[in-house]
């Protein structure tokens, strides 16, 4: 039983080695691109819209609503990164119903890469809002002695993101494999359905935590801007 798709070698030519994680990631990306192209090729602003457009608008509006509620900021700048993470994890989980397919999120290397993307996004949005020096100053709060602890906190939450997603996806695959050997008909179907639900919940949690971390890097600056605007209006 292969716990991780990293252990499955698909192609090995000289120094080039492709394992199942890379292949399944490419497949997932191709499916997302195909669905995106198919769902957006006939977008319209008319009253009557297609089911695909209705689904896409519902999904985007739902994401915007969640981002706005959590960050208390306009969601437009955060939607690309958070939406992409959510869709990638969700599609990889849903595709696990296909025989022979293993979600790439069952590999620690994939979840670590996703967590690193979140880490980079946090720094990017934080610096873009506060400025480079202003953002670095928050590592020195409440006192400069907290610098190593604040840096450790950034690193630990990135590791926690990766390990949490990996553990939940991998454990579901292991449980299904065990039950398949015990009762090859009933239990695997039930656990597959439960695994889909758990995987989608993990995709939602990963996206929510991502926006929480990003918002924490920008909210202070946003609140200062709003306070300044209110002050200027009061003077007028």
Helices and strands as residue ranges (DSSP letters): G 5-7, E 9-13, E 16-19, H 20-40, H 51-71, H 76-94, G 95-97, G 104-106, H 108-130, H 132-137, G 138-140, G 144-146, H 147-182, H 186-235
